[in-house]
Amino acid sequence: MAENQQSPTEKYTAYSYRKKMAYGVSPLYFFFTLFLLSSSLLAAGRFPAPIHLENLTSISFDEGYTQLFGGGNLMLLRQGKAVRISLDERTGAGFASNDLFLHGFFSASIKLPSDYAAGVVVAFYMSNVDVFEKNHDEVDFEFLGNIRGRDWRVQTNVYGNGSTGFGREERYGLWFDPTEDFHNYSILWSRNRIIFYIDRKPIREVVRTESMGGDFPSKPMSLYATIWDGSGWATAGGRYKVNYKYAPYAAEFAGLVLHGCAVDPIDRLSLCLQHESEVYEFVTITPEQRLAMRGLRKRHMSYSYCYDGKRYRTPPPECPAYVHESEEFEGAGSRSGYRRHHGKHRRHQASDE
């Protein structure tokens, strides 16, 4: 079997093992300790100072990341400030943050492969499946390639506590060509909300509700970036496959920002003395940003689980009550009429959903 047809999970085995062995304790003990330390910080009155996202600085690859798989298909550029990952007939490639994080702001400027890219998936996401295999959390940006003459699409998704059977996908067309230049993609994750940004503009907000329960990501996660063969589902439900005569398909990442409450698997726990995880609670969407976000979603969102009446007879309780959106989607979930087949989805598995 060609390496690019193997599950990326197989390529992560050594990395996952190191993380699990580094913890050396049960997840229950880990989070009990985290709770006690967090409580002591609050009791001591050590409240975090506000942060300004626009002032956060990027780091080099070696300062925060490690290669997962791909061998020579991962190449460092610009003195390590940028990285190129590529897909060919042998393998894809990927990298991950050295630390796990409990909340934070995570960002990268990405340039996607040009020309024919059907079946190609580039992912920028957070996950902890390497540590919590059966109840992992995940926050995704997925970039889905297309045939020549048709645009890339971007999909966002959120899972919590292994809730992969309940999809929360949204899909958007981009208002620019993501192959011509770098564009910025960011995730803000706090205890009570997740915000997805494109070029610093919020495109989606997921607010934690009581009804979501454990479906809201709440355990420390690592940041990942991968490129892989998603021929089974990524383009028109698998109709168009990766064509390796156009390989290698290369995606470049720069402006890497890791700003969060780091949980080092070796140390087991970080006190986050300078940037406690609560600091991200103060980052919200302003009224002006919210108005712009609604306009952007009106023009560019092509699918939302919130309006997919075939999947959910009533909208899930965390879905916002945007009347204009629900009217436009008319219960089908998709403006175009095409609706992706929704099966069990795991970022670390190249499944043909």
VEXLONU-926834 format. One record per residue (C-alpha): x, y, z; residue in three letters. Coordinates in steps of 0.05 Angstrom, whole numbers, always signed. Layout:
<nudos>
((X; Y; Z); "ALA") ...
</nudos>
This chain:
<nudos>
((+0; +0; +0); "MET") ((+27; +69; -18); "ALA") ((+44; +111; +43); "GLU") ((-5; +166; +25); "ASN") ((-62; +114; +28); "GLN") ((-44; +96; +100); "GLN") ((-81; +127; +158); "SER") ((-41; +185; +186); "PRO") ((-54; +154; +254); "THR") ((-3; +101; +237); "GLU") ((+49; +155; +226); "LYS") ((+35; +187; +293); "TYR") ((+48; +125; +335); "THR") ((+115; +145; +365); "ALA") ((+93; +216; +378); "TYR") ((+29; +193; +412); "SER") ((+67; +143; +455); "TYR") ((+115; +196; +480); "ARG") ((+57; +240; +501); "LYS") ((+21; +185; +537); "LYS") ((+83; +162; +573); "MET") ((+100; +234; +591); "ALA") ((+34; +242; +626); "TYR") ((+47; +180; +668); "GLY") ((-18; +191; +706); "VAL") ((-92; +181; +692); "SER") ((-131; +238; +658); "PRO") ((-176; +242; +720); "LEU") ((-116; +255; +765); "TYR") ((-89; +306; +716); "PHE") ((-152; +347; +714); "PHE") ((-163; +343; +789); "PHE") ((-94; +372; +799); "THR") ((-108; +425; +747); "LEU") ((-173; +444; +783); "PHE") ((-137; +451; +850); "LEU") ((-82; +495; +821); "LEU") ((-132; +539; +783); "SER") ((-173; +548; +846); "SER") ((-112; +569; +886); "SER") ((-93; +621; +834); "LEU") ((-163; +651; +836); "LEU") ((-163; +650; +911); "ALA") ((-97; +688; +912); "ALA") ((-128; +743; +868); "GLY") ((-81; +732; +810); "ARG") ((-125; +755; +753); "PHE") ((-97; +757; +682); "PRO") ((-84; +821; +644); "ALA") ((-121; +832; +579); "PRO") ((-86; +812; +515); "ILE") ((-87; +844; +446); "HIS") ((-88; +794; +390); "LEU") ((-58; +841; +340); "GLU") ((+4; +848; +383); "ASN") ((+21; +774; +389); "LEU") ((+87; +755; +357); "THR") ((+102; +693; +315); "SER") ((+154; +641; +331); "ILE") ((+201; +598; +291); "SER") ((+186; +525; +276); "PHE") ((+239; +499; +324); "ASP") ((+213; +542; +381); "GLU") ((+146; +509; +383); "GLY") ((+136; +451; +335); "TYR") ((+160; +382; +315); "THR") ((+151; +342; +251); "GLN") ((+100; +286; +254); "LEU") ((+110; +250; +188); "PHE") ((+130; +261; +116); "GLY") ((+206; +259; +117); "GLY") ((+232; +306; +63); "GLY") ((+162; +329; +48); "ASN") ((+170; +379; +105); "LEU") ((+219; +435; +91); "MET") ((+237; +495; +134); "LEU") ((+242; +563; +99); "LEU") ((+264; +634; +118); "ARG") ((+310; +614; +174); "GLN") ((+257; +569; +204); "GLY") ((+203; +623; +206); "LYS") ((+162; +586; +153); "ALA") ((+150; +514; +135); "VAL") ((+128; +478; +71); "ARG") ((+91; +412; +73); "ILE") ((+75; +373; +10); "SER") ((+36; +314; -15); "LEU") ((+62; +267; -69); "ASP") ((+48; +195; -89); "GLU") ((+92; +171; -31); "ARG") ((+66; +210; +28); "THR") ((+36; +273; +56); "GLY") ((+67; +311; +114); "ALA") ((+50; +343; +180); "GLY") ((+75; +377; +243); "PHE") ((+49; +390; +313); "ALA") ((+63; +436; +372); "SER") ((+111; +410; +424); "ASN") ((+63; +429; +480); "ASP") ((-11; +419; +493); "LEU") ((-51; +481; +510); "PHE") ((-111; +493; +554); "LEU") ((-143; +552; +517); "HIS") ((-107; +605; +476); "GLY") ((-100; +639; +409); "PHE") ((-69; +600; +351); "PHE") ((-55; +628; +283); "SER") ((-17; +617; +218); "ALA") ((-12; +650; +150); "SER") ((-23; +596; +97); "ILE") ((-14; +592; +22); "LYS") ((-50; +533; -11); "LEU") ((-30; +491; -72); "PRO") ((-50; +520; -139); "SER") ((-78; +489; -203); "ASP") ((-114; +422; -200); "TYR") ((-120; +402; -127); "ALA") ((-181; +357; -124); "ALA") ((-179; +309; -65); "GLY") ((-124; +347; -30); "VAL") ((-138; +365; +43); "VAL") ((-97; +416; +82); "VAL") ((-115; +419; +155); "ALA") ((-98; +469; +211); "PHE") ((-130; +445; +274); "TYR") ((-127; +429; +348); "MET") ((-136; +359; +377); "SER") ((-118; +314; +435); "ASN") ((-133; +247; +402); "VAL") ((-61; +226; +415); "ASP") ((-75; +228; +490); "VAL") ((-150; +216; +494); "PHE") ((-165; +166; +439); "GLU") ((-237; +150; +458); "LYS") ((-260; +219; +482); "ASN") ((-217; +269; +445); "HIS") ((-232; +342; +431); "ASP") ((-220; +377; +365); "GLU") ((-226; +446; +332); "VAL") ((-215; +446; +256); "ASP") ((-198; +488; +197); "PHE") ((-200; +442; +136); "GLU") ((-183; +467; +67); "PHE") ((-213; +425; +11); "LEU") ((-181; +426; -57); "GLY") ((-219; +427; -123); "ASN") ((-213; +414; -197); "ILE") ((-182; +467; -242); "ARG") ((-227; +527; -250); "GLY") ((-263; +517; -184); "ARG") ((-243; +548; -118); "ASP") ((-217; +518; -54); "TRP") ((-267; +514; +2); "ARG") ((-255; +519; +77); "VAL") ((-293; +479; +129); "GLN") ((-295; +490; +204); "THR") ((-315; +439; +256); "ASN") ((-317; +428; +331); "VAL") ((-318; +363; +371); "TYR") ((-316; +352; +445); "GLY") ((-308; +289; +487); "ASN") ((-307; +243; +427); "GLY") ((-373; +269; +399); "SER") ((-353; +252; +327); "THR") ((-423; +226; +311); "GLY") ((-452; +296; +319); "PHE") ((-423; +339; +265); "GLY") ((-419; +414; +273); "ARG") ((-392; +430; +204); "GLU") ((-396; +497; +169); "GLU") ((-367; +508; +99); "ARG") ((-349; +572; +64); "TYR") ((-326; +597; -3); "GLY") ((-266; +644; +2); "LEU") ((-270; +715; -23); "TRP") ((-198; +713; -48); "PHE") ((-151; +665; -83); "ASP") ((-116; +627; -26); "PRO") ((-63; +601; -75); "THR") ((-36; +669; -97); "GLU") ((-13; +695; -30); "ASP") ((-13; +681; +45); "PHE") ((-77; +692; +85); "HIS") ((-84; +688; +160); "ASN") ((-127; +635; +195); "TYR") ((-136; +636; +270); "SER") ((-171; +600; +327); "ILE") ((-189; +633; +393); "LEU") ((-208; +580; +445); "TRP") ((-230; +599; +515); "SER") ((-270; +564; +569); "ARG") ((-336; +588; +541); "ASN") ((-327; +604; +467); "ARG") ((-289; +588; +403); "ILE") ((-279; +639; +349); "ILE") ((-253; +624; +279); "PHE") ((-220; +681; +242); "TYR") ((-197; +691; +170); "ILE") ((-151; +751; +159); "ASP") ((-169; +773; +230); "ARG") ((-243; +776; +212); "LYS") ((-287; +730; +254); "PRO") ((-327; +682; +211); "ILE") ((-356; +636; +264); "ARG") ((-369; +635; +338); "GLU") ((-386; +573; +379); "VAL") ((-412; +592; +448); "VAL") ((-413; +539; +502); "ARG") ((-483; +523; +526); "THR") ((-507; +479; +582); "GLU") ((-541; +433; +532); "SER") ((-475; +419; +497); "MET") ((-447; +386; +558); "GLY") ((-382; +352; +542); "GLY") ((-389; +366; +468); "ASP") ((-352; +432; +479); "PHE") ((-276; +421; +477); "PRO") ((-249; +427; +547); "SER") ((-185; +385; +552); "LYS") ((-114; +408; +533); "PRO") ((-100; +402; +458); "MET") ((-41; +406; +412); "SER") ((-39; +446; +347); "LEU") ((-30; +408; +282); "TYR") ((-19; +423; +208); "ALA") ((-23; +368; +156); "THR") ((-32; +356; +82); "ILE") ((-60; +290; +59); "TRP") ((-100; +251; +7); "ASP") ((-174; +258; +20); "GLY") ((-197; +230; -47); "SER") ((-252; +190; -15); "GLY") ((-293; +250; +6); "TRP") ((-260; +319; -1); "ALA") ((-283; +340; -70); "THR") ((-355; +329; -92); "ALA") ((-363; +272; -43); "GLY") ((-304; +234; -73); "GLY") ((-323; +242; -146); "ARG") ((-257; +276; -161); "TYR") ((-193; +244; -136); "LYS") ((-121; +268; -125); "VAL") ((-84; +265; -192); "ASN") ((-11; +254; -177); "TYR") ((+13; +278; -244); "LYS") ((+4; +348; -214); "TYR") ((+44; +330; -152); "ALA") ((+76; +353; -109); "PRO") ((+21; +393; -77); "TYR") ((+53; +442; -30); "ALA") ((+24; +485; +25); "ALA") ((+65; +538; +61); "GLU") ((+56; +561; +133); "PHE") ((+85; +625; +162); "ALA") ((+69; +674; +218); "GLY") ((+62; +616; +268); "LEU") ((+30; +641; +332); "VAL") ((+23; +596; +394); "LEU") ((-5; +638; +451); "HIS") ((-38; +596; +504); "GLY") ((-36; +564; +572); "CYS") ((+17; +511; +557); "ALA") ((+12; +443; +588); "VAL") ((+79; +409; +576); "ASP") ((+70; +334; +573); "PRO") ((+138; +325; +607); "ILE") ((+122; +372; +665); "ASP") ((+50; +347; +665); "ARG") ((+23; +416; +684); "LEU") ((+38; +489; +675); "SER") ((+15; +542; +724); "LEU") ((+11; +593; +668); "CYS") ((+34; +647; +715); "LEU") ((+37; +701; +660); "GLN") ((-21; +680; +617); "HIS") ((-72; +640; +655); "GLU") ((-124; +607; +612); "SER") ((-178; +655; +637); "GLU") ((-147; +713; +599); "VAL") ((-179; +689; +535); "TYR") ((-248; +698; +564); "GLU") ((-239; +773; +554); "PHE") ((-232; +765; +478); "VAL") ((-301; +774; +447); "THR") ((-332; +797; +382); "ILE") ((-348; +871; +381); "THR") ((-416; +895; +354); "PRO") ((-381; +921; +291); "GLU") ((-345; +854; +280); "GLN") ((-410; +816; +291); "ARG") ((-446; +857; +239); "LEU") ((-389; +846; +189); "ALA") ((-389; +771; +207); "MET") ((-462; +764; +191); "ARG") ((-452; +798; +124); "GLY") ((-393; +753; +108); "LEU") ((-432; +690; +126); "ARG") ((-490; +714; +84); "LYS") ((-445; +721; +23); "ARG") ((-397; +663; +31); "HIS") ((-424; +607; +76); "MET") ((-448; +549; +33); "SER") ((-466; +498; +87); "TYR") ((-484; +498; +161); "SER") ((-506; +440; +205); "TYR") ((-552; +489; +241); "CYS") ((-598; +493; +181); "TYR") ((-594; +420; +158); "ASP") ((-665; +396; +173); "GLY") ((-649; +328; +144); "LYS") ((-597; +315; +198); "ARG") ((-630; +352; +256); "TYR") ((-706; +361; +258); "ARG") ((-696; +420; +304); "THR") ((-633; +462; +305); "PRO") ((-583; +441; +358); "PRO") ((-591; +487; +419); "PRO") ((-524; +522; +411); "GLU") ((-542; +547; +341); "CYS") ((-552; +623; +337); "PRO") ((-620; +649; +319); "ALA") ((-601; +684; +254); "TYR") ((-667; +690; +218); "VAL") ((-638; +713; +152); "HIS") ((-591; +652; +150); "GLU") ((-646; +602; +166); "SER") ((-690; +631; +111); "GLU") ((-635; +627; +59); "GLU") ((-618; +555; +75); "PHE") ((-690; +533; +78); "GLU") ((-676; +473; +121); "GLY") ((-629; +439; +72); "ALA") ((-564; +461; +104); "GLY") ((-534; +480; +37); "SER") ((-545; +537; -11); "ARG") ((-519; +496; -70); "SER") ((-561; +435; -57); "GLY") ((-498; +392; -49); "TYR") ((-492; +363; +20); "ARG") ((-431; +325; +42); "ARG") ((-440; +254; +67); "HIS") ((-431; +258; +143); "HIS") ((-401; +197; +174); "GLY") ((-356; +186; +232); "LYS") ((-300; +237; +225); "HIS") ((-232; +237; +257); "ARG") ((-178; +284; +235); "ARG") ((-124; +232; +248); "HIS") ((-157; +183; +201); "GLN") ((-161; +193; +126); "ALA") ((-231; +166; +125); "SER") ((-277; +167; +64); "ASP") ((-336; +198; +99); "GLU") 
</nudos>
